[in-house]
Amino acid sequence: MEDDKAALSRKLIDIVGEISAISEYRSTVKKQYTNLARRLKLLTPMFEEIRDSKDPLPDDSIKALASLASALESAKELLRFGSEGSKIYLVLERDQIMTRFQEVTAELEQALSGISFENLDISDEVKEQVELVLAQFRRAKGRVDAPDVELYEDLLCLYNENNDAADDPDVLRRLVDKLQLGGIADLTQESLALHEMVAATGGDPEESIEKMSMLLKKVKDFVQTVNPNIDSTAAEKSTPTSSGGKALTEGNQKNLVIPDDFRCPISLELMRDPVIVSTGQTYERSCIEKWLEAGHGTCPKTQQTLTSTALTPNYVLRSLIAQWCEANGIEPPKRPGSSRATKTGSACSPADRSKIEALLYKLTSASPEDQRSAAGEIRLLAKRNADNRVAIAEAGAIPLLVQLLSTPDSRTQEHAVTALLNLSICEDNKGSIISSGAVPGIVHVLKKGSMEARENAAATLFSLSVIDENKVTIGASGAIPPLVTLLNEGTQRGKKDAATALFNLCIYQGNKGKAVRAGVIPTLMRLLTEPQGTMVDEALAILAILASHPEGKASIGAAEAVPVLVDVIGNGSPRNKENAAAVMVHLCSGDQQHLVEAQELGVMGPLLDLAQHGTERGKRKAAQLLERMNRFVETQKQARAQADTQTQNQVLLPPSSANPDNV
């Protein structure tokens, strides 16, 4: 019972702490959301007194506080969206947002009403404060501030218009002012917020979100048209200029429409340094770097998992953009250096640095609660932006976080490994994490931690393994068997994290045998044949790597994989077809048994189709398989013809020749 009280009070304090860290709510919801956050912060003294109390909590109080924790989690998610969500969405979907706000308020009021304060060992002063908060929640139920009708109607007008319709500049000007979208940074942040919403849908956005993206594009075009020198940095980066070197004015840019293929899908600006990600999509380098630094492991446009964070320059598109600019009398935008390469230090303010130093001091405290809260705050700060990640590492946080990986406190351990994950997004921090001896501790968390901690440990290993030499270090640390275990028994997210880490690690030849001996092949085959099919992409990608290893090839063959692979070649996605064909190429190399089995299962037709219509790699693999199939068929024909000839010769021989004993 005492353990339940301690864990519950810690959880309540942590949630309110995370709510306190949320700041700067969108203007359309600022008043109500700020009031809600302020009221919730007033509950902290009650939770602290419950934590410090020597009296046990009655069962009814534990249930009531657990309900309050659930309500606080709902409030945290609501407030976070009010701080980071799309401004356009918050206006257009105001009714839905306010309905959710009222639901959360009612949930909080009901949870607080269910607590019997007489049964809690808290001071009268704290009790009065909580009762005041409860009274405020009761008054807030059903109360909604009047919306900005003009703002809503302006947005709705543009939202419902045809994309080619002429837009009223007065309407656009009001929107820019009221939504505070007058700067490139504001517009980019709004674009990222909409991309986050696309990510939340699993890559299949509703029509409304797509229309909001088009609406934002109109606003951005208007801003750059009326104010080409929006700020000096943005002008250097993205404002097209005339061949004489001057920025285009409203008059001569009005009728110039930038082709969609030349715009970055994130910022909607003309790309100056287009790069290709592993899914084949192209983005402006600085925008996709910010996306990756924010902790995302997916392609913003397709929501496919990125198998690598490498960015390949798109020279063809850059050339096309330059030709288009020249044809329209515009000077092509100058390509800057990589933002990562030019960054020399953190841009954190002195106040932020002081806060980080105070948190590091708490990390060294003998108090487990101080360590837990400090690790949790560092986790959030490291997630927020790149400057924080640099400043936290420069302050010396990494070795302290590594020490906490072995703490018996599961929550602190979870905070520590997640903070290291967030810090590892910065390329310069990867080496510091490795040199601090973090890998054994991360592997310990991967084996023994909570499920969320194990998931984040796997994600950290993936992030660190992007650097080739780290693949060797991680593989030698014993990380592969627990990754296979997580792939086998983890949550959906855990399986995804384990799969991406294993894929990256197995690029190094020395790790392939370790993965096979850890039993990864049976697990991958099971994932391939699961009815829901949520891990087929990852399973085939790993199999395609392991099939090139002798132990991997033998294990895949022993798992009776050919029928499954033939089915994928016939019915899978383009990427899965190419990976299945790649596995088959290795299996059938020097092994006639697999060739015969594949042929009997009817693989020839799907292979011919893949050779004509597949991806470039798929076409190559299909051609290799077809060549081996044809060679095998030809060999069989020759063998049969030779056998038939021998049989005929024996039939045609005279009896005396056929049987010397008759002479």
Rosetta blueprint (number, residue, H / E / L):
1 M L
2 E H
3 D H
4 D H
5 K H
6 A H
7 A H
8 L H
9 S H
10 R H
11 K H
12 L H
13 I H
14 D H
15 I H
16 V H
17 G H
18 E H
19 I H
20 S H
21 A H
22 I L
23 S L
24 E L
25 Y L
26 R L
27 S L
28 T L
29 V L
30 K H
31 K H
32 Q H
33 Y H
34 T H
35 N H
36 L H
37 A H
38 R H
39 R H
40 L H
41 K H
42 L L
43 L L
44 T H
45 P H
46 M H
47 F H
48 E H
49 E H
50 I H
51 R H
52 D H
53 S L
54 K L
55 D L
56 P L
57 L L
58 P L
59 D H
60 D H
61 S H
62 I H
63 K H
64 A H
65 L H
66 A H
67 S H
68 L H
69 A H
70 S H
71 A H
72 L H
73 E H
74 S H
75 A H
76 K H
77 E H
78 L H
79 L H
80 R H
81 F H
82 G H
83 S H
84 E H
85 G L
86 S L
87 K H
88 I H
89 Y H
90 L H
91 V H
92 L H
93 E L
94 R H
95 D H
96 Q H
97 I H
98 M H
99 T H
100 R H
101 F H
102 Q H
103 E H
104 V H
105 T H
106 A H
107 E H
108 L H
109 E H
110 Q H
111 A H
112 L H
113 S H
114 G L
115 I L
116 S L
117 F H
118 E H
119 N H
120 L L
121 D L
122 I L
123 S L
124 D H
125 E H
126 V H
127 K H
128 E H
129 Q H
130 V H
131 E H
132 L H
133 V H
134 L H
135 A H
136 Q H
137 F H
138 R H
139 R H
140 A H
141 K L
142 G L
143 R L
144 V L
145 D L
146 A L
147 P L
148 D L
149 V H
150 E H
151 L H
152 Y H
153 E H
154 D H
155 L H
156 L H
157 C H
158 L H
159 Y H
160 N H
161 E L
162 N L
163 N L
164 D L
165 A L
166 A L
167 D L
168 D L
169 P H
170 D H
171 V H
172 L H
173 R H
174 R H
175 L H
176 V H
177 D H
178 K H
179 L H
180 Q L
181 L L
182 G L
183 G L
184 I H
185 A H
186 D H
187 L H
188 T H
189 Q H
190 E H
191 S H
192 L H
193 A H
194 L H
195 H H
196 E H
197 M H
198 V H
199 A H
200 A H
201 T L
202 G L
203 G L
204 D L
205 P L
206 E L
207 E H
208 S H
209 I H
210 E H
211 K H
212 M H
213 S H
214 M H
215 L H
216 L H
217 K H
218 K H
219 V H
220 K H
221 D H
222 F H
223 V H
224 Q H
225 T H
226 V H
227 N L
228 P L
229 N L
230 I L
231 D L
232 S H
233 T H
234 A H
235 A H
236 E H
237 K H
238 S H
239 T L
240 P L
241 T E
242 S E
243 S L
244 G L
245 G L
246 K L
247 A E
248 L L
249 T L
250 E H
251 G H
252 N H
253 Q H
254 K L
255 N L
256 L L
257 V L
258 I L
259 P L
260 D H
261 D H
262 F H
263 R E
264 C L
265 P L
266 I L
267 S L
268 L L
269 E L
270 L E
271 M L
272 R L
273 D L
274 P E
275 V E
276 I E
277 V L
278 S L
279 T L
280 G L
281 Q L
282 T E
283 Y E
284 E E
285 R H
286 S H
287 C H
288 I H
289 E H
290 K H
291 W H
292 L H
293 E H
294 A L
295 G L
296 H L
297 G L
298 T E
299 C L
300 P L
301 K L
302 T L
303 Q L
304 Q L
305 T E
306 L L
307 T L
308 S L
309 T L
310 A L
311 L L
312 T E
313 P E
314 N L
315 Y H
316 V H
317 L H
318 R H
319 S H
320 L H
321 I H
322 A H
323 Q H
324 W H
325 C H
326 E H
327 A H
328 N L
329 G L
330 I E
331 E E
332 P L
333 P L
334 K L
335 R L
336 P L
337 G L
338 S L
339 S H
340 R H
341 A H
342 T H
343 K L
344 T L
345 G L
346 S L
347 A L
348 C L
349 S L
350 P H
351 A H
352 D H
353 R H
354 S H
355 K H
356 I H
357 E H
358 A H
359 L H
360 L H
361 Y H
362 K H
363 L H
364 T L
365 S L
366 A L
367 S L
368 P H
369 E H
370 D H
371 Q H
372 R H
373 S H
374 A H
375 A H
376 G H
377 E H
378 I H
379 R H
380 L H
381 L H
382 A H
383 K H
384 R H
385 N L
386 A H
387 D H
388 N H
389 R H
390 V H
391 A H
392 I H
393 A H
394 E H
395 A L
396 G L
397 A H
398 I H
399 P H
400 L H
401 L H
402 V H
403 Q H
404 L H
405 L L
406 S L
407 T L
408 P L
409 D L
410 S H
411 R H
412 T H
413 Q H
414 E H
415 H H
416 A H
417 V H
418 T H
419 A H
420 L H
421 L H
422 N H
423 L H
424 S H
425 I L
426 C L
427 E H
428 D H
429 N H
430 K H
431 G H
432 S H
433 I H
434 I H
435 S H
436 S L
437 G L
438 A H
439 V H
440 P H
441 G H
442 I H
443 V H
444 H H
445 V H
446 L H
447 K H
448 K H
449 G L
450 S L
451 M H
452 E H
453 A H
454 R H
455 E H
456 N H
457 A H
458 A H
459 A H
460 T H
461 L H
462 F H
463 S H
464 L H
465 S L
466 V L
467 I L
468 D H
469 E H
470 N H
471 K H
472 V H
473 T H
474 I H
475 G H
476 A H
477 S L
478 G L
479 A L
480 I H
481 P H
482 P H
483 L H
484 V H
485 T H
486 L H
487 L H
488 N H
489 E H
490 G L
491 T L
492 Q H
493 R H
494 G H
495 K H
496 K H
497 D H
498 A H
499 A H
500 T H
501 A H
502 L H
503 F H
504 N H
505 L H
506 C L
507 I L
508 Y L
509 Q H
510 G H
511 N H
512 K H
513 G H
514 K H
515 A H
516 V H
517 R H
518 A L
519 G L
520 V H
521 I H
522 P H
523 T H
524 L H
525 M H
526 R H
527 L H
528 L H
529 T H
530 E L
531 P L
532 Q L
533 G L
534 T L
535 M L
536 V H
537 D H
538 E H
539 A H
540 L H
541 A H
542 I H
543 L H
544 A H
545 I H
546 L H
547 A L
548 S L
549 H L
550 P H
551 E H
552 G H
553 K H
554 A H
555 S H
556 I H
557 G H
558 A H
559 A L
560 E L
561 A L
562 V H
563 P H
564 V H
565 L H
566 V H
567 D H
568 V H
569 I H
570 G H
571 N H
572 G L
573 S L
574 P H
575 R H
576 N H
577 K H
578 E H
579 N H
580 A H
581 A H
582 A H
583 V H
584 M H
585 V H
586 H H
587 L H
588 C L
589 S L
590 G L
591 D L
592 Q H
593 Q H
594 H H
595 L H
596 V H
597 E H
598 A H
599 Q H
600 E H
601 L L
602 G L
603 V L
604 M H
605 G H
606 P H
607 L H
608 L H
609 D H
610 L H
611 A H
612 Q H
613 H H
614 G L
615 T L
616 E H
617 R H
618 G H
619 K H
620 R H
621 K H
622 A H
623 A H
624 Q H
625 L H
626 L H
627 E H
628 R H
629 M H
630 N H
631 R H
632 F H
633 V H
634 E H
635 T H
636 Q H
637 K H
638 Q H
639 A H
640 R H
641 A H
642 Q H
643 A H
644 D H
645 T H
646 Q H
647 T H
648 Q H
649 N H
650 Q H
651 V H
652 L H
653 L L
654 P L
655 P H
656 S H
657 S H
658 A H
659 N L
660 P H
661 D H
662 N H
663 V L
